[in-house]
Amino acid sequence: MSIAQALANVPVEVSFPGLGIENIPVSRVAFTLFGIHVYWYGMLIALAIILSLFLSTRQADKYGLKSDDIMDMYIFLIPAMIIFARIYYVVFEWDYYRVDWRRIFNTREGGLAFYGGVIGGVLAIILVARFKKIKSADIFDFLIVYVPLAHGIGRWGNFFNQEAFGTNTTLPWGMISSQTTAYLANIPGTDAFAPVHPTFLYEFIGNLVLFFILLKIRSNRHFAFQVLLTYLLGYGTIRFFVEGIRTDALFIGDTSWRISQVLSAAMVVVSAILLVLFGQRARRNLTAQTAALEDFVEIPPQDKPNG
């Protein structure tokens, strides 16, 4: 076992002073099997995928889809999301990776960007849906419901890794550990010995709420892409605010513009506009269909009262 592997299994003591919770031992490693560390992050991602697959295949028939088609979607969806999540991260951290290209393939150090995964997932779904002759709107509106659920579960991996946290806070749920202290020591304008925002928790709660909202909308969908656009609006809002307080954001070149915040703002604006436009079109179509139906229905004359 290498020194790096041994250190990975050393628990970090995490505290929430405002809540009176002190020194919780947290390790990145869930367990060790035949000398190989199995990390919580990977375990949680696997759990998220399995749960999403289980729920989606169980619900497929209810929405006019085949469970076999959903399984095929996941076969291409998962690797596409992982590959594009890595490519996205590497592109915006190229100064680090160009020094040694072998770092690109060392994913055990982290470096997967959620929005990159979304891009890969969208491309995979479009291609598979076209091959299977499934309407893209139907499959997107069906599968997108499980994205915030899986994402929320995966965010707990950030807690076990003690990463992706926010700036200093005086709120009762502020978190502190040796990892936060060591990281903030290199961030100007922060107090390395003060608690930080547990942004993983914010995204977990936000994604869980969004999951239940999408479930409700999917069960009563009025127009194509309604569920997808609602997700983009909801998660874009969540991520815009969370990204604003994170300390590990990716930036556009040498600017102070946070990439994920810019994308989130664009998602919110575009999805809100499209929701309004698509909703108006759906209402117009419904009105036209109702009028056309009434034209074909013979309305019996009213009986005249005896005078």
RADA-V985452 format. One line per field, one symbol per residue. phi: phi as a letter, one per 40 degrees, with the letter a starting at -180 (. if undefined). psi: psi as a letter, one per 20 degrees, with the letter a starting at -180 (. if undefined). burial: + if it has 24 or more other C-alpha atoms within 12 Angstrom, else -. A space follows every 50 residues. Layout:
# RADA-V985452
phi = ???
psi = ???
burial = ???
This chain:
# RADA-V985452
phi = .ccccccccccbcbbbdcbgbbfccbbcccabbfgbcbcddccccccccc cccccccccddcbgbbccccdcdcdcccccccccccddccdcbcdcccca cccdcccccghbcdccccccccccccccccccfbcdccccccccdccccc cccccccccccfafcbccabcdcdbaaccccccccbbcgbbcbbcbcccd cccccdccccdcccdccccbcbacgccccccccccdcdcdccccbcbbcc bcfcccccdccccccccccccccccccccccccccccccccccccccccc ccccccb
psi = prgghghhjpqpopqnhhjjoplpppqhpgrpoljppoqhghghgggggg ggggghhhighhkkrphhhgghghhhgghgggghhggggggikhhghiho ihhhimiiialppghhhggggggggggggghilpphgghghghhhighgg ggghhihhghimrkrarqqjqhjqqqrhghghgihjoqjqohjqqrpmhh hghggghgghghghgghhilphrpjggghhghgghggghghghijqikqp qocjrjppghgggggggggghgghggghgghhhggggghgghghhipooq qpppqp.
burial = -------++--+++++---------++++-------+-++++-++--++- -++-+++-++----+-+-+++-++-+++-++++++++++++++------- ---+-----+++++++++++++++++-++------+++++++++++++++ +++++++++++++++++++---+++++++++-++-------+-+++++++ ++++++++-++++++-++--+-++++++++++++++++++++++++++++ +------++++++++-++--++-++--++--------------------- -------
